[in-house]
Amino acid sequence: MNKFTKKLTVFILVVLFVSCSENKNSLTKTTVLEILSEKEALNPVVFKTTLPNVYINSVNDLSNGTSYYSKLYNNGYLTTQLRSDIPNSSSSNRPYKVVTTQAATPFILETKPNGTVILKTLEFNAVNVKEIRVLSDFKAEADVEFKKTKSPFYNTESKDVAPSGKEYPNETHIKTLEFRKNQSSNTWEYPIKIMF
């Protein structure tokens, strides 16, 4: 009986070890979100807008208005400065240029040489995994829920249309992503950039 107990114990330990190592290499909801979080940190999924060169007659045009630019000005993301690109700007009919403030810096993606600024309007972040389908030992699909995070430069009057032309009207969106298992490291990866 003692030999039987030892063999049984060894068998149970081997089964536990194998099952633990399989769980470590299985594609779980937590693993999917961790992989996508790393991807988003390197290449965020963002929608953007261009803030063109805007010239105004008076600061009151912004501070007392109700336009998109007025809201950004009143919330501290835009300000005005006297133009330096023309001689005698004070006698111009539009002597002020609208520019971004320090508060807008986290949302600036690019500043063009001509002065226009590319700004982040919203970002999609993976928040939940609805379902995982393992298609083979090295291929799986995951239905991932993405949520919009809106920046102060989000225009509530515009539509959320991706460069592909697809509109995203809802606050969340479910996208099916394909994962591959790296044969050398035996870990799951999402090999491409997340596109919308």
Backbone as CSV, one residue per row, in Angstrom:
resi,resn,N_x,N_y,N_z,CA_x,CA_y,CA_z,C_x,C_y,C_z
1,MET,0.822,-1.188,0.000,0.000,0.000,0.000,0.864,1.249,0.000
2,ASN,2.005,1.168,0.658,2.894,2.299,0.738,3.458,2.658,-0.641
3,LYS,3.811,1.636,-1.470,4.291,1.866,-2.821,3.197,2.508,-3.666
4,PHE,1.977,2.021,-3.490,0.842,2.563,-4.235,0.625,4.040,-3.895
5,THR,0.713,4.392,-2.639,0.517,5.783,-2.202,1.608,6.681,-2.787
6,LYS,2.840,6.202,-2.796,3.934,6.985,-3.365,3.721,7.210,-4.858
7,LYS,3.332,6.148,-5.582,3.087,6.275,-7.023,1.919,7.218,-7.290
8,LEU,0.894,7.104,-6.475,-0.267,7.982,-6.631,0.121,9.442,-6.375
9,THR,0.906,9.678,-5.365,1.355,11.024,-5.039,2.201,11.600,-6.186
10,VAL,3.124,10.795,-6.715,3.957,11.235,-7.837,3.086,11.539,-9.048
11,PHE,2.107,10.693,-9.323,1.201,10.890,-10.453,0.419,12.204,-10.294
12,ILE,-0.101,12.445,-9.106,-0.873,13.675,-8.847,0.018,14.909,-9.010
13,LEU,1.244,14.835,-8.503,2.161,15.963,-8.653,2.489,16.232,-10.121
14,VAL,2.689,15.178,-10.906,2.967,15.343,-12.338,1.769,15.986,-13.034
15,VAL,0.562,15.521,-12.732,-0.652,16.088,-13.329,-0.798,17.560,-12.951
16,LEU,-0.565,17.885,-11.696,-0.644,19.279,-11.249,0.395,20.148,-11.942
17,PHE,1.607,19.646,-12.071,2.669,20.402,-12.728,2.326,20.670,-14.187
18,VAL,1.844,19.648,-14.881,1.475,19.798,-16.298,0.312,20.778,-16.442
19,SER,-0.689,20.658,-15.596,-1.845,21.552,-15.704,-1.454,22.997,-15.382
20,CYS,-0.542,23.175,-14.419,-0.086,24.541,-14.093,0.687,25.134,-15.251
21,SER,1.546,24.341,-15.897,2.308,24.869,-17.014,1.405,25.145,-18.209
22,GLU,0.345,24.376,-18.400,-0.609,24.640,-19.481,-1.379,25.920,-19.197
23,ASN,-1.779,26.139,-17.940,-2.500,27.364,-17.595,-1.622,28.589,-17.822
24,LYS,-0.330,28.461,-17.537,0.583,29.566,-17.726,0.649,29.964,-19.192
25,ASN,0.536,29.009,-20.087,0.641,29.269,-21.520,-0.716,29.374,-22.207
26,SER,-1.792,29.330,-21.445,-3.104,29.446,-22.067,-3.457,30.913,-22.235
27,LEU,-4.325,31.190,-23.181,-4.752,32.567,-23.444,-5.967,32.862,-22.577
28,THR,-5.765,33.722,-21.596,-6.847,34.081,-20.687,-7.278,35.527,-20.948
29,LYS,-8.387,35.913,-20.358,-8.863,37.285,-20.514,-7.855,38.273,-19.943
30,THR,-7.260,37.914,-18.820,-6.252,38.772,-18.199,-5.040,38.923,-19.113
31,THR,-4.608,37.820,-19.719,-3.460,37.851,-20.626,-3.752,38.747,-21.821
32,VAL,-4.948,38.622,-22.397,-5.329,39.441,-23.552,-5.257,40.919,-23.189
33,LEU,-5.830,41.297,-22.050,-5.824,42.703,-21.641,-4.407,43.204,-21.360
34,GLU,-3.550,42.358,-20.795,-2.162,42.742,-20.545,-1.409,42.978,-21.855
35,ILE,-1.605,42.084,-22.816,-0.952,42.216,-24.124,-1.414,43.502,-24.804
36,LEU,-2.723,43.761,-24.792,-3.254,44.952,-25.453,-2.846,46.231,-24.741
37,SER,-2.715,46.173,-23.425,-2.266,47.344,-22.672,-0.842,47.726,-23.079
38,GLU,0.016,46.735,-23.265,1.383,46.994,-23.724,1.375,47.598,-25.122
39,LYS,0.515,47.072,-26.008,0.396,47.599,-27.374,-0.080,49.040,-27.356
40,GLU,-1.097,49.329,-26.532,-1.668,50.675,-26.458,-0.646,51.679,-25.932
41,ALA,0.224,51.228,-25.039,1.252,52.131,-24.505,2.236,52.538,-25.602
42,LEU,2.550,51.608,-26.506,3.482,51.898,-27.596,2.807,52.617,-28.760
43,ASN,1.613,52.167,-29.125,0.872,52.721,-30.255,-0.585,52.911,-29.877
44,PRO,-0.912,54.015,-29.220,-2.304,54.209,-28.812,-3.242,54.313,-30.008
45,VAL,-4.461,53.831,-29.814,-5.485,53.923,-30.856,-6.203,55.248,-30.641
46,VAL,-5.848,56.242,-31.444,-6.402,57.576,-31.239,-7.071,58.108,-32.494
47,PHE,-8.054,58.958,-32.284,-8.619,59.775,-33.341,-8.044,61.160,-33.112
48,LYS,-7.806,61.881,-34.184,-7.169,63.179,-34.043,-7.872,64.244,-34.864
49,THR,-7.568,65.479,-34.530,-8.101,66.623,-35.252,-6.975,67.614,-35.474
50,THR,-7.147,68.471,-36.462,-6.160,69.494,-36.749,-6.665,70.833,-36.246
51,LEU,-5.848,71.505,-35.463,-6.141,72.870,-35.047,-5.394,73.773,-36.021
52,PRO,-6.129,74.354,-36.986,-5.446,75.180,-37.990,-5.031,76.514,-37.384
53,ASN,-4.335,77.299,-38.166,-4.001,78.653,-37.740,-5.286,79.466,-37.744
54,VAL,-5.691,79.926,-36.569,-6.913,80.711,-36.421,-6.515,82.106,-35.964
55,TYR,-7.010,83.109,-36.690,-6.713,84.502,-36.360,-8.021,85.209,-36.035
56,ILE,-7.996,86.019,-34.977,-9.221,86.704,-34.549,-8.964,88.198,-34.350
57,ASN,-10.064,88.946,-34.337,-10.011,90.396,-34.179,-9.824,90.799,-32.721
58,SER,-10.510,90.075,-31.823,-10.500,90.467,-30.411,-10.538,89.231,-29.528
59,VAL,-9.886,89.325,-28.372,-9.915,88.235,-27.404,-11.351,87.985,-26.952
60,ASN,-12.153,89.017,-26.923,-13.570,88.874,-26.548,-14.328,87.952,-27.496
61,ASP,-13.858,87.847,-28.762,-14.486,86.931,-29.719,-14.467,85.504,-29.174
62,LEU,-13.385,85.158,-28.483,-13.272,83.813,-27.905,-13.926,83.728,-26.531
63,SER,-13.605,84.663,-25.667,-14.063,84.564,-24.278,-15.580,84.684,-24.139
64,ASN,-16.235,85.388,-25.034,-17.684,85.567,-24.936,-18.464,84.688,-25.899
65,GLY,-17.771,83.870,-26.696,-18.454,83.044,-27.690,-18.922,81.705,-27.137
66,THR,-19.572,80.949,-27.997,-20.052,79.614,-27.618,-19.525,78.548,-28.582
67,SER,-18.574,78.909,-29.421,-18.041,77.975,-30.408,-17.139,76.928,-29.759
68,TYR,-16.730,75.980,-30.553,-15.781,74.945,-30.138,-14.515,75.595,-29.569
69,TYR,-13.970,76.582,-30.273,-12.754,77.261,-29.837,-12.995,78.056,-28.551
70,SER,-14.174,78.652,-28.418,-14.491,79.420,-27.208,-14.510,78.523,-25.973
71,LYS,-15.087,77.340,-26.111,-15.127,76.398,-24.982,-13.713,75.992,-24.565
72,LEU,-12.862,75.735,-25.541,-11.477,75.369,-25.241,-10.724,76.544,-24.606
73,TYR,-11.003,77.747,-25.076,-10.378,78.942,-24.504,-10.829,79.127,-23.051
74,ASN,-12.118,79.025,-22.810,-12.657,79.244,-21.466,-12.241,78.143,-20.485
75,ASN,-11.871,76.959,-20.995,-11.403,75.870,-20.140,-9.880,75.841,-20.004
76,GLY,-9.194,76.830,-20.595,-7.753,76.963,-20.407,-6.875,76.170,-21.356
77,TYR,-7.430,75.624,-22.436,-6.627,74.843,-23.381,-6.129,75.675,-24.552
78,LEU,-6.750,76.817,-24.796,-6.329,77.735,-25.850,-6.156,79.121,-25.254
79,THR,-5.298,79.911,-25.876,-5.132,81.310,-25.511,-4.845,82.085,-26.784
80,THR,-4.626,83.371,-26.650,-4.315,84.193,-27.820,-2.969,84.860,-27.616
81,GLN,-2.344,85.184,-28.732,-1.105,85.945,-28.686,-1.085,86.896,-29.867
82,LEU,-0.450,88.022,-29.686,-0.327,89.006,-30.752,0.518,88.396,-31.862
83,ARG,0.064,88.556,-33.081,0.744,87.922,-34.215,2.127,88.512,-34.439
84,SER,3.065,87.628,-34.735,4.426,88.064,-35.041,4.774,87.788,-36.499
85,ASP,3.825,87.205,-37.229,4.083,86.834,-38.623,3.789,87.961,-39.604
86,ILE,3.270,89.077,-39.120,2.972,90.218,-39.991,3.532,91.494,-39.368
87,PRO,3.897,92.452,-40.204,4.371,93.712,-39.630,3.202,94.516,-39.065
88,ASN,3.440,95.199,-37.984,2.453,96.077,-37.359,1.119,95.351,-37.121
89,SER,1.167,94.263,-36.385,-0.027,93.439,-36.158,-1.139,94.183,-35.438
90,SER,-0.787,95.195,-34.641,-1.830,95.912,-33.904,-2.764,96.693,-34.817
91,SER,-2.336,97.002,-36.036,-3.226,97.699,-36.967,-3.957,96.730,-37.902
92,SER,-3.688,95.441,-37.768,-4.360,94.430,-38.593,-5.792,94.230,-38.125
93,ASN,-6.657,93.789,-39.045,-8.040,93.498,-38.638,-8.138,92.169,-37.877
94,ARG,-7.114,91.362,-37.896,-7.058,90.117,-37.110,-5.670,90.012,-36.467
95,PRO,-5.451,90.769,-35.408,-4.102,90.843,-34.828,-3.729,89.687,-33.900
96,TYR,-4.687,88.837,-33.533,-4.401,87.771,-32.572,-4.441,86.397,-33.233
97,LYS,-3.542,85.565,-32.777,-3.510,84.165,-33.215,-3.940,83.293,-32.036
98,VAL,-4.763,82.291,-32.306,-5.197,81.339,-31.280,-4.145,80.231,-31.204
99,VAL,-3.628,79.982,-29.995,-2.582,78.972,-29.790,-2.948,78.088,-28.596
100,THR,-2.298,76.946,-28.519,-2.547,76.027,-27.402,-1.771,76.498,-26.171
101,THR,-2.257,76.100,-25.014,-1.600,76.424,-23.746,-0.836,75.203,-23.241
102,GLN,-0.180,75.341,-22.124,0.532,74.236,-21.481,-0.431,73.100,-21.132
103,ALA,-1.677,73.445,-20.792,-2.665,72.424,-20.424,-2.989,71.508,-21.599
104,ALA,-2.765,71.969,-22.827,-3.057,71.159,-24.019,-1.925,70.204,-24.371
105,THR,-0.759,70.382,-23.776,0.432,69.603,-24.137,0.221,68.085,-24.132
106,PRO,-0.457,67.490,-23.136,-0.626,66.030,-23.163,-1.454,65.519,-24.353
107,PHE,-2.170,66.407,-25.017,-3.052,65.995,-26.110,-2.479,66.334,-27.484
108,ILE,-1.322,66.993,-27.515,-0.689,67.349,-28.784,0.083,66.151,-29.316
109,LEU,-0.250,65.732,-30.521,0.434,64.613,-31.161,1.567,65.094,-32.065
110,GLU,1.358,66.287,-32.685,2.352,66.794,-33.632,2.109,68.284,-33.852
111,THR,3.195,69.018,-34.040,3.106,70.427,-34.436,3.786,70.555,-35.788
112,LYS,3.046,71.035,-36.763,3.557,71.162,-38.128,4.397,72.432,-38.263
113,PRO,5.300,72.468,-39.244,6.123,73.669,-39.448,5.303,74.933,-39.742
114,ASN,4.116,74.759,-40.338,3.296,75.932,-40.660,2.488,76.425,-39.456
115,GLY,2.632,75.771,-38.303,1.952,76.223,-37.091,0.701,75.459,-36.727
116,THR,0.191,74.626,-37.636,-0.989,73.842,-37.289,-0.588,72.756,-36.294
117,VAL,-1.543,72.376,-35.463,-1.289,71.401,-34.405,-2.241,70.223,-34.581
118,ILE,-1.706,69.004,-34.486,-2.523,67.786,-34.532,-2.780,67.376,-33.095
119,LEU,-4.065,67.252,-32.745,-4.467,66.975,-31.365,-5.258,65.678,-31.262
120,LYS,-5.079,65.000,-30.146,-5.850,63.789,-29.853,-7.260,64.207,-29.435
121,THR,-8.283,63.614,-30.090,-9.665,63.911,-29.698,-10.242,62.793,-28.853
122,LEU,-9.913,61.561,-29.187,-10.346,60.442,-28.361,-9.410,59.284,-28.529
123,GLU,-9.435,58.393,-27.557,-8.573,57.220,-27.554,-9.428,56.005,-27.228
124,PHE,-9.148,54.906,-27.918,-9.832,53.647,-27.626,-8.919,52.796,-26.745
125,ASN,-9.459,52.293,-25.634,-8.703,51.432,-24.724,-9.456,50.131,-24.506
126,ALA,-8.719,49.011,-24.510,-9.316,47.703,-24.234,-9.708,47.640,-22.770
127,VAL,-10.983,47.341,-22.510,-11.460,47.313,-21.123,-12.013,45.956,-20.702
128,ASN,-12.359,45.116,-21.672,-12.994,43.843,-21.316,-12.817,42.853,-22.458
129,VAL,-12.767,41.574,-22.122,-12.721,40.516,-23.129,-14.012,39.718,-23.006
130,LYS,-14.785,39.724,-24.074,-16.086,39.046,-24.053,-15.940,37.532,-24.217
131,GLU,-15.108,37.141,-25.177,-14.975,35.703,-25.463,-13.631,35.424,-26.109
132,ILE,-13.084,34.235,-25.825,-11.846,33.774,-26.446,-12.136,32.447,-27.130
133,ARG,-11.704,32.334,-28.384,-11.850,31.085,-29.129,-10.457,30.614,-29.551
134,VAL,-10.011,29.486,-29.010,-8.728,28.912,-29.405,-8.992,28.076,-30.649
135,LEU,-8.412,28.515,-31.768,-8.661,27.867,-33.060,-7.692,26.732,-33.339
136,SER,-6.496,26.835,-32.777,-5.500,25.767,-32.913,-4.483,25.961,-31.785
137,ASP,-3.437,25.142,-31.799,-2.415,25.263,-30.764,-1.695,26.615,-30.830
138,PHE,-1.731,27.260,-31.999,-0.966,28.492,-32.172,-1.793,29.674,-32.675
139,LYS,-3.116,29.544,-32.647,-3.954,30.625,-33.156,-5.226,30.724,-32.321
140,ALA,-5.606,31.964,-31.981,-6.829,32.189,-31.207,-7.437,33.529,-31.596
141,GLU,-8.728,33.659,-31.328,-9.436,34.916,-31.542,-10.031,35.368,-30.215
142,ALA,-10.049,36.687,-30.033,-10.654,37.245,-28.821,-11.564,38.398,-29.215
143,ASP,-12.777,38.396,-28.671,-13.702,39.505,-28.865,-13.447,40.487,-27.729
144,VAL,-12.876,41.624,-28.079,-12.424,42.605,-27.086,-13.313,43.837,-27.138
145,GLU,-13.695,44.302,-25.957,-14.484,45.523,-25.860,-13.547,46.702,-25.639
146,PHE,-13.664,47.696,-26.510,-12.878,48.926,-26.417,-13.800,50.060,-25.997
147,LYS,-13.295,50.943,-25.143,-14.071,52.083,-24.656,-13.411,53.373,-25.101
148,LYS,-14.235,54.366,-25.460,-13.720,55.675,-25.853,-13.344,56.482,-24.616
149,THR,-12.190,57.113,-24.679,-11.797,58.101,-23.681,-11.642,59.409,-24.434
150,LYS,-12.473,60.392,-24.108,-12.505,61.638,-24.863,-11.562,62.662,-24.250
151,SER,-10.846,63.368,-25.111,-9.967,64.447,-24.653,-10.768,65.749,-24.626
152,PRO,-10.223,66.793,-24.034,-10.925,68.082,-24.041,-11.147,68.612,-25.461
153,PHE,-10.378,68.114,-26.435,-10.499,68.583,-27.812,-11.539,67.797,-28.608
154,TYR,-12.220,66.895,-27.932,-13.308,66.148,-28.573,-14.450,67.112,-28.880
155,ASN,-14.900,67.098,-30.113,-15.995,67.973,-30.529,-17.290,67.164,-30.502
156,THR,-18.177,67.502,-29.603,-19.424,66.748,-29.428,-20.333,66.859,-30.647
157,GLU,-20.077,67.811,-31.515,-20.918,67.996,-32.702,-20.402,67.229,-33.914
158,SER,-19.268,66.557,-33.779,-18.729,65.812,-34.918,-18.968,64.317,-34.744
159,LYS,-18.784,63.574,-35.834,-18.932,62.117,-35.802,-17.562,61.481,-35.606
160,ASP,-17.542,60.306,-34.973,-16.302,59.564,-34.743,-16.088,58.615,-35.924
161,VAL,-15.314,59.086,-36.889,-15.072,58.306,-38.095,-13.589,57.993,-38.179
162,ALA,-13.278,56.709,-38.316,-11.886,56.260,-38.408,-11.324,56.585,-39.788
163,PRO,-10.001,56.567,-39.936,-9.406,56.775,-41.266,-9.923,55.777,-42.300
164,SER,-10.358,54.609,-41.856,-10.911,53.607,-42.772,-12.293,53.998,-43.283
165,GLY,-12.909,55.011,-42.648,-14.243,55.451,-43.053,-15.354,54.900,-42.183
166,LYS,-15.022,53.980,-41.269,-16.045,53.400,-40.404,-16.383,54.351,-39.262
167,GLU,-17.678,54.492,-38.987,-18.125,55.363,-37.910,-18.284,54.559,-36.619
168,TYR,-17.904,55.165,-35.502,-18.004,54.545,-34.183,-18.880,55.419,-33.290
169,PRO,-20.216,55.297,-33.416,-21.111,56.190,-32.673,-21.278,55.833,-31.200
170,ASN,-21.033,54.583,-30.826,-21.262,54.154,-29.440,-20.038,54.422,-28.572
171,GLU,-20.256,54.447,-27.268,-19.165,54.680,-26.323,-18.230,53.475,-26.225
172,THR,-18.734,52.290,-26.565,-17.897,51.090,-26.579,-18.027,50.416,-27.939
173,HIS,-17.038,49.609,-28.254,-17.021,48.899,-29.534,-16.346,47.548,-29.316
174,ILE,-16.912,46.496,-29.903,-16.314,45.162,-29.783,-15.609,44.825,-31.090
175,LYS,-14.362,44.413,-30.965,-13.542,44.086,-32.127,-12.942,42.694,-31.922
176,THR,-12.946,41.883,-32.964,-12.355,40.546,-32.910,-10.894,40.650,-33.334
177,LEU,-10.008,40.212,-32.462,-8.570,40.274,-32.711,-7.993,38.863,-32.760
178,GLU,-7.002,38.677,-33.611,-6.368,37.364,-33.761,-5.035,37.340,-33.029
179,PHE,-4.874,36.360,-32.172,-3.642,36.188,-31.408,-2.895,34.966,-31.934
180,ARG,-1.558,35.048,-31.855,-0.700,33.940,-32.289,0.218,33.550,-31.142
181,LYS,0.510,32.262,-31.070,1.455,31.794,-30.047,2.844,31.761,-30.658
182,ASN,3.779,32.418,-29.992,5.166,32.422,-30.418,5.745,31.037,-30.129
183,GLN,6.214,30.365,-31.165,6.678,28.985,-30.996,7.946,28.886,-30.174
184,SER,8.804,29.880,-30.257,10.057,29.779,-29.508,9.861,30.072,-28.017
185,SER,9.002,31.054,-27.690,8.800,31.374,-26.275,7.548,30.716,-25.694
186,ASN,6.720,30.148,-26.554,5.485,29.476,-26.141,4.543,30.439,-25.396
187,THR,4.535,31.718,-25.842,3.642,32.714,-25.241,2.744,33.307,-26.320
188,TRP,1.590,33.796,-25.895,0.638,34.391,-26.825,1.017,35.840,-27.107
189,GLU,0.812,36.251,-28.372,1.129,37.604,-28.796,0.040,38.120,-29.714
190,TYR,-0.089,39.433,-29.736,-0.929,40.076,-30.744,0.043,40.734,-31.709
191,PRO,0.275,40.116,-32.884,1.421,40.488,-33.715,1.284,41.776,-34.512
192,ILE,0.108,42.381,-34.591,-0.033,43.566,-35.432,-0.529,44.753,-34.643
193,LYS,-0.460,45.940,-35.237,-0.939,47.164,-34.609,-2.457,47.120,-34.579
194,ILE,-3.048,47.588,-33.494,-4.498,47.616,-33.381,-5.016,48.730,-34.291
195,MET,-5.845,48.379,-35.243,-6.377,49.350,-36.202,-7.879,49.500,-36.028
196,PHE,-8.343,50.697,-36.253,-9.786,50.961,-36.231,-10.210,51.514,-37.556
